[in-house]
Structure formats: C-alpha cells, structure tokens
Amino acid sequence: MEDLAEAVAALPDKSLLLLDDDAALRTRLGRALDSRGFETRLVATVAEAIGSVRTAPPAFAVLDMRLEDGNGLQLVEVIQTARPDARIIMLTGYGAIATAVAAIKAGAVDYLSKPADADDVVKALLARHDMTAAPPENPMSADRVRWEHIQRIYELCGHNVSETARRLNMHRRTLQRILAKRAPR
C-alpha cells in the first residue's frame, strides 16, 4: 500500500470522482482511496456526477455500471469530453464480457467486478497506457461468474423463470434451484 500511496502522491492532479449508488460501498471505497492520497468526490447518481464533472472535471473516475437513474457508461463520454486525459475504470456487480467490451470501447481503461479491493482499483487507475493492470488478487470463482451470468439473464428477462431457462438452454426446475440458493463466493 505504501508504494501505491507514493505513486499517488507523485501525481500532479489527484482528483477522483467515485460514482456508486450503494452508499456503504461508496463510503468505504471513498475512504480507502482518500487514505491512498486521492482527493475523492463521492456521488450517488448519474445526474449528480454530470454536475460534478461540469463543475470540476476529475483526473480519475471510478464509475458503477448500473445505477438507479442510468448507466455509468453515459458518464464516460461526458468525462472524456470535459477532460480527455482522464483515466476511468468501471465497477460492476454484473460482470459480463459484453459490458466489459462496451466500457472499454466507451473510453474506460479497465473494468473490475465488485467487490473490488481498493488496491486493485488504484493499480488499475495508475497502470500505464501501454500496459494493463496486474490481475486481481481475489478474482471471482467460476461458480460465482456463472451465478452472476444467470442472475443477469434472469433480470433481463423480467424475472421470468421460463424465459430465462429457455435462453440459458436449461431445465426450468434446475434454474429454480439455482435461483433459490445463495450466491457462491
């Protein structure tokens, strides 16, 4: 952590915008990023974030993908327009290849699954343009990735079990058993 704090201390602009609608995660991650030397502004909605970017464009941004009033991808373009050199990473609880590709194409430099460790976030923010960040220390298990995918399709199908089972090519009762269980670690 000391190496990361030293790297942040050497930055000319330490401003960071943290957008997440989960108050507990936003506060905890905000404190962790502050302790590593960033000057963090915490916001809970896309509208708040747009106002904050227009007032003072940040050098760094950590954006949640899915929010109550929109999508963090909407903000990537706003930040890029206001400050083209900004380094943006996306956080999501619904890790999917399609959303990761969309985030990178929009201008984000990395895409991390929640819950993300503050050190992993800082490493992603500070990674050189020509290098990718090191893989996370605690990646999601294959069972967790499968569960997240099933939950995402279930949500996209409007919580319709039969439609979700058809799209996932699995038996409806098998899907019901999976949905009834807790998320794997």
Sequence and secondary structure as in RCSB ss.txt:
>XXXX:A:sequence
MEDLAEAVAALPDKSLLLLDDDAALRTRLGRALDSRGFETRLVATVAEAIGSVRTAPPAFAVLDMRLEDGNGLQL
VEVIQTARPDARIIMLTGYGAIATAVAAIKAGAVDYLSKPADADDVVKALLARHDMTAAPPENPMSADRVRWEHI
QRIYELCGHNVSETARRLNMHRRTLQRILAKRAPR
>XXXX:A:secstr
 HHHHHHHHT S  EEEEE S HHHHHHHHHHHHHTT EEEEE SHHHHHHHHHHS  SEEEEESEETTEEHHHH
HHHHHHH TT EEEEEESS  HHHHHHHHHHT SEEEESS  HHHHHHHHHS TTS     SS   HHHHHHHHH
HHHHHHTTT HHHHHHHHTS HHHHHHHHHS    
